[in-house]
């Protein structure tokens, strides 16, 4: 096998490894088996499942009051529309008014069942059932509502006492964040609230919107996060519960475009965080975060929690880093650390995002902006692409000499390497010249992939009416009533164009210098890799695959230009060469 073939296989393998890694990082079909933090910490898994305990089984008893009826109250701001029930003082609907879904607005409070509602409380730990009693309700003003109820509890010595449990929600007219105050006010006989070292648990929504099919939509996911000095990302398998017992400033769960983050005002009194993907109803798993609070000493306490329920965008999250930028006077929260990024290449992704936004200010179409940015990048890297192509063609020209040396010294590896090195030096050929220029472009490739796969502005952005109405999802011309294995139930055009362009490029750059098993391996790489990525990218966001397809087409055009240049040079050499044949050496620029 010649070195050109070896490098081609190595490069293709690198592409496969990179994109397999990208698929695992950004498009998990199912969450990973073990939850590992970004800092390498392994999160402790619960070894046994605890059956849910009803509130009535805890030493907290409802005080007999006048008959209450379930009531529903709605608070509407410029950003959200929230509907409450006085059963538990919980939220049953949380709509984002600035973000549309198929059937209306994005619904962030996906209450899977009546026994697990959004922002509910339970006495004791997360394994206990939610408080399902009816509360008194008081709407204080247009943006503040309170719920309260009398309870009796039992002290450790067997005596009883009474306390009032209250929940108060406060909203801002424009903000995506709200404040939840949980207060417990007991009588003089109340000594503490201690259920095995805990007082109560507060929950996020059982699931966050928009709805997605975890089995078929590999480009949507649910990620659990916590933050102290850096973000820790945790993935759970379906129907799993894990406990995170490290210090944290905020925690939460995020989808691709929206998230719920909770920021306790006093995290030092919080015990741990429980992440859950338990299946509750109709095989529908939740994605819920539950925060447990330490036992309360004394007869009264008030805890404050700030919940961010909204889009995963830099502009909406960074305002909580400076007190003057948000209505809650919060600072240094680093909620924007929850955003997906390219890791060490985040700086490059930021530059590309800025370029994309500048282009869009001119063309006013995100699809056209993708095309223009792709053209600019291809033009910038054209010298490297040309050098890579010329290096490949140069190898084709000296291949007969390489084959001769390989045959002559096939049993002398050291001599073979020495002679090949000598030949490359004489012919002014660098074996890496065909690969290194492409490797240099990989950071751009990774940053572009993450940008186009997660960019919030692509959501709902139309490119071509009737074909690509939303750059954040795959294009679709027909929705079938059945699933095609590995592809789903949509007929898409962009992935087919991508496949054709990739196969044409492979055919155009085929050197035909390999023989035997080497030729077979080259054919497998030439046809197998595009087909492999066709299946990976079939359901990709159309913005991502539009970039990929345009990039392939531009690469085809560049290769045709380079091939024409080389053909002209070779024809000129044939006319001017003397009796002794000389090998064409591309002129250095």
N, C-alpha and C positions, 0 to 999 in steps of 0.2 A: 504493500500500500504506500503510494507516494505521500510526501509531506503535505501537499495541497489537499489531498483527500482527508488526511488526518486532521488538518486544521478545519476543514469544512465540517467534519463530524463533530469536532470539539466545539465549534461555534454553535452548531445546531443543538448540541447537547446543552450548552450554556443557555441558549434561548429557551429550551424546554424546562430547564431547572428554574430559570427566572420566572417564567410565566406560571409554572406549577406553584412556585412560592407566592406569586401574586394572587393566584386563584385561591389559595388557602387563606391569605391575609385579607383579601377584599371581597371574595365571593364564596364564602363557605356554604356548601350545600347543607351541612349540618354542623353545629358547633363542635369544637374539639372535645376529646374525651376527658382531658385533664385541664383544669383551669390554671393557667400559669400567668403570672403578672409580667409586665414588660421589663421589670427589673429582675426577673428570674425567680421570684418567690412563688412557691407552690401553695395554693390556698387550700386550707384544710377542708376535707369533705366530711359531711355527717355520715357516721358509720351506720346509723340506724334511723329509720323513719319513725316519727312520733305521731301517733294518731291525734287528730285535732281534738282539743278539749273545748267543750261548750262553756260559755261564760257562766252559766248557772252552776257549773261544777267548781268554779273558783270561789274563794271566800269573799265574793263581792255580790251583794244581793240588791235587787231593785227595790226602791222605796215605793210603796203604794201611793199613786197619785191619781188625779182625775184622769178619765179616759182621754187618751190622745189619739188623733188620727194622723195618718201619713199625709204630709204636705210636700209640695214641690215648689221651689223658689228659684228664679233665674236672675243672674246678674250678667249684664252685657256691657262690655267696654268697646273701645275702638278695635281691640285686637282679639278678644275672646268672648264667647258666650258660654256661661257655665250654669248648669242646672243642678240643684241640690235636692236631696231628700232629708227630711228630719229623722229618718231611720238611721241612727248612728251619726247623723250630721255629716253624711258623706256626699260625694259628687257622683252623679250618674251620667252626666254628659259634659264634655269639655271640648268645644269646637274652636278651631283657629280660624277667625273670620277673614284673614288675609291670604289663606291658602286653601285652594279648592281641591276636592277629591271627586271621584266619579259620581257620587250621589249627593254632593253638597260640599260641605266644608270638611277639613281634616278633623277626625274625631280622635282625641287623645285619651279619653277615658273609656277604654274598652272593658266594661264590666262583664266578665265571662259568666258569672252566676250571681244570684242574690246573696250568696254567702261570702263574696269576696269583692267588695266595692272599692272604688278609687278613693285614696286618702282616708281610709278607715283606720280605726284604732282597735286594739285588743288588749285586755289586761294580761300582764305577764309576757311570755315569749311569743315568737312568731308562730309556734305550733298551735297556739290557742285560737279559737274561732273569734271572728270580729264581733264587736259590740253591735247587736242587732236591734236594740231597744229604740223606741220612739223618744225623741228629744223635744224640748221646747225650742222654738225658733224665734229669733228676733232679728229683723233686718234693720241695722243701725243707720245706714245711709245707702246711697246708690251703689257703693263699692265695698261695703262691709256687711257681713252677716254673721250672726252668732247662734250657737246651739248649746244647750245646757240641760243637765239632768241630775237629779238627786240619786245617790246610791248609798247603801250601807256596806261596810266592810268589817271583817273580823280581824282583831289583833291577834298576835301570837299567843297571848294569854287566854284567848277565848272570848274576851269582851268585844262588843261591837261599837262601831262609831259610824257617823254619816259624813259624806262629803259631796261636793258638787263637781262634776266633770263638765268642763266647758271647752268648746272648740270655736275659735273665731277666725274667719277668713277675711283678709283685706287685700283688695285689688287696687291697681293703679289704672287710670283711664286709658293709658297707651301701652303699658308694659306687658311683657309676657310672663313676668314673675309675679307670684302672690305670696303673702305671708300667712302662715298658719300658727296661731297661738293656742297651745294646749295648756289648760290650767286645772289644777286640782286644789280645791279649797275645803279642808275638813274642819270638823268641830274640835273643841279642846281635848276631847278624849282620843282623837286620832294620833297615833304615835309614829306610824310609817305606812308605806305601801311597798310591800316586799313579797313578790311571788318568785321564790327561788333565785333571789338576787336581782330580779327585774321588776319594774313597775308597769310599763306598758310598751306596746309596739305600734309604730306608725308605718303605714304602707303607701307606696305609690300606686298608680293604676295597675290592675292585673296584666294589662297589655297596652301597648301604645300604637297609635295609628300612623299611617293608614294600614288597613288589613293587608297581610301578605301571606302567601302560601310557602311555608318554610321548606316544603319538600321540592317544589318546582321553581321557586324564584331564588336562584343562587346569588343574585346580585343585591338582594335585600337581606338584612340580618338584624339580630338583636345583640347588642354588646353591653355587658355590665362593666361599670367603671367606678374607680375610687381614686381620690387624689389627696396626697399630702404634699410632698415636694415634687412629685411627678405623677403623671397619670399611670394607673395600672388597669390593664384591659383584661377582662375575664370572659371566657366563653364556656357555656355549659351545654352538656348534652340534653336532649329532650327528656322531660320528666325527671329532673334532677334538682337537688337543693344543696347549696354550699354556704358555708359560713366564712365570712371575712372578719377576722378579729384584730386587724392592725389599726393603727391610728389613721384618721382621715379628716380632711377638711370638708369635702363634699363627696357624694356618691350618686349613682344614678344608672339609668339604662337608656341606650340610644339606638335608634334605627339608622337607616341610611341618611335620612334628611331631617328627622325630628328626634327630640329626646326629652326625658324628664330627669332633671337633676335636683337633688335636695341638699341644702346647705344648713345644717343645724347652727343656731347662733352660738351654742355652747357645746362643741363636740366632745369635750372632756367628760360629760356626764353620759355620753352614749356608750353602750356596751359593745355591740357588734352589728354587723350588717349581714342579713340573710338574702341571698340571691336565689330565685326560684324560677324554674321552667316547668312546674308541675302541670300535668294534664288534668283539667277539671271537667270540661263538658265537651262532648262530641269530638274527642281526640284533639282538642284545641289547647295547645300549651300556652301558659302565660309567660310573661317576662317581667317579673315583679321584684322590686327592692323593698325590704322590710328592715326598719331601723329599730333596734331594741334600746330602751332607756334603762339606766341603772335604777336600783331600788331607791325610793324616796324616803329620806329621814325627816321626820316632822310631819306637820299637818297641812302644808301648802307648798305649791311650786307652780311656776309658770315657765314653760319652754316655748321657744320660738323657732320655727323652721321656715326657710325661704325655699320655695319650689319654683324652678324654672321649667315651664312647660311650653316648648315652642320649637322653632327651626334651629338646625345646627348650622349657623352661619357666624362668621367672624364679627360682622357688624352688630349682631344682636347679642353676642356673648361678651364682647370685650368691654361693653359699657359698665360691667360690674367690677372692673379693675380700678375705677376711679370714682370716688364718692360723689363728685359733682356731676357725673354723667348718668346716674340712675336715681330713681325716686326713693330708694331704700338706704341711701348713704353707705352702700357696701363698697369696699375697696380691697384690692389684692386677692380676689377670689380665684382668678385664673380659670374661670369656667370655660374659656375658649381652649383650654388644654384638652377638652373633650372631643375636639374636632379630629377627624381622620387626617393623617398626614403621611408624607413619604419618608418619615424618620429623618435620617441624616441628610436627606435630599429635600427637606422642607423648604429651605431657602430657595432652591431651584424651582420648586413648585410655586412658591410665592411670586417669583419673577415671571414665570409663564402665565400665572393667573392675571398679573398686572398687565402683561402684554395682551392677553385675550380681552380683558375689559377695555383697554384703550382702543383696540380694533373695533369692538362692538359699539363703542361710542360713535364711530364713523359709519359702519355698515348697518347697524341697528337690526341685526339678525344673528343669533348665536350660531346657527348652522354655517352661515357665510363666514363668521368670525373664526370658526374652527378651520375652515378651508384656507382662509388667508394666513392664519398662524402656521398651518402646516406647510404652506408654500414658502413662507419666510424661513422656517427652520430648514427645509430642504435646500433652499438656495444657500443658506449659511454653511451647510455641511456638504455642499456639492464638491468642493475641492477634495475633501476626505473620501467621499463616495467615488470620485474619479480615480483617486490614487488606489483605492481598494480594487476597483475594476481593472485598472491597468496592471496591478500586481497579479491578479488572477490570469489575465491574458498573457502576461510575461511568463508565468509558470507553464501555460499551455505551449508556448514556443520552445521552451528549453526542456519540455517533458521527454522527448526522445533521448537526450543526453542523460537525463535522470534515470530513465529506464535502463539504459546501457550500463551505467555505474551500478545500479541496484542488482542487475543480473551478474555482473562481473565480481562483485564483492558481497554476494548474498550470505556467504558463510563467514564473513569477517566484519562484524558490526562496527568495530572501532575504525577500521579502514574505510568502511562505507560512509560513516559520518564525516570522516576527514575529507574524503573525496567530494562529497556533496557540498560541504562547506567551501571547499576550494572552487568548485564549479559556480556556486552562488556568488562568490566574490569576483570571479572572472567575468561573470555575466552581469555584474552590478545588480543583483537581485536579492531582496530581503524577504525570506519566507513569511515574515510577519506582516508584510506590507498589505496583504489582502484581508487581514483580520483585525489588526489594531485600530484602523480607522472606524470600523464598525463597533468595536468594544468601547471606544471613546464616546459613542453616541448612546450607550446603554443608560447612563444616568438620566439623560433627556427622556428616553423611552419610558423609564419607570415613573418619573415625575409626571409626564404627560398622561400616562395610564391612570395614575391615582387622581389627577386633576379632573379628567374627563369622566371618570367613573363615579366621582362623588360631588362634583360641583353643583351647589344648590340651585344656581340660577338656571341650570338646564331643565329643572323640574317645570313642566308645563310649557316650555319654550318650543314654539312651532318652527320648523324649518320649511317643509313643503306640505301644504294643506292636502289632506287626503292620503298622504303617504307617511310623512314623519311629523305627526302633530305634537310630539313630546320627545325631546332629546334625552330625557332621563329614563326612557323605557325603549324596548326594541321596536323597530318599525314593524308594521303588520298590514298585509293587504287582505288576508282572510283569517278569520278565527274559526277553527274546526270544532266539531262536537266531540272529538276524541283526541287523545294524546299520541303523538308520534314518538316512539322511544328515543330518549336522549335529547329531543328537541322541544317537546311540548305541543301545544295545540294552535300555534300561530305559524302562518306561512310568511316568511320574511324575505325581502329582496337584498338588503344591504349585505348580509352574510354571504349570499351567493356571489355578489359582485366582488366581495373581498376574496373569496376562494378562487374565482377565475383570475383575478389580478395577480394573486400570489403564485398560482400555477404558471401563468404566462411569464412572470418574472423569473421563476426557476428555470423554465425552458429557455429563456433568453440568455441566461448566464451559465447554461450548461456547457462544460468544457470538452466533454467526450474524450478525456485523456485517461480515464480509469478503465481498467479491464477486469474481467472475472468477477470475483467476489466484491472488489472495490466498486465496480460499476453498479452491482446490485445494491450495495449499501448507499451509494449516491442517489440511486433512483428512489430508494425507500425514504431517504431524507427529503428529496425534492418533492415527492408527492405525499408522503406520509405526514410531514409536519404541517403543511397547509390544511390537510383534512382534519388533523388533530385539533388545530386551533379553530377550525370552522365549527366544530362541536362545542368548544369552550366558549366561543364568542357569539354563538347563535342567538342567545337570549340577552346579550349584552346591551347596555344602554346605547341607543342609536347615536348619541353624541360621540361615544368612545369608538364605535365601529366605523363611524363616518370618518374620523381622524385616521383610523387604520387603513381604510379603503383608499382615501385620497392620497395617503402616504405611499401606498403601493403603486397607484397609478402614476404619481410623480416619479417614483423610482423607475418605473417602466420607461417613461419618457427620457429620463436621464441616461438610462442604460442604452437606449436606442441611439442617443446623441454620441455617447462614448464609443459604442461599437462602430458607428459611422466614421468617427475620427480615426479610430485604429485601422479600419479597412482602408481609408484613404492613405494613411502612412504606409501600410503594407504594400499597397499598389505602387506607391512612389518608390519604395525600396526595390520592388521587382524590376522596375524600369532602369534604376540607377546602379544595381549591384553588378559587380565584376564577376570574374570566373569563380572566385571564392565566395561562397554564400555566407552572408553575415546575418546574425540574429538581430532582429529589431529591438532596440532598447528605447523605451519611451523617454522623450526629452523631459528633463527635470524643469519644473516651473520655479 
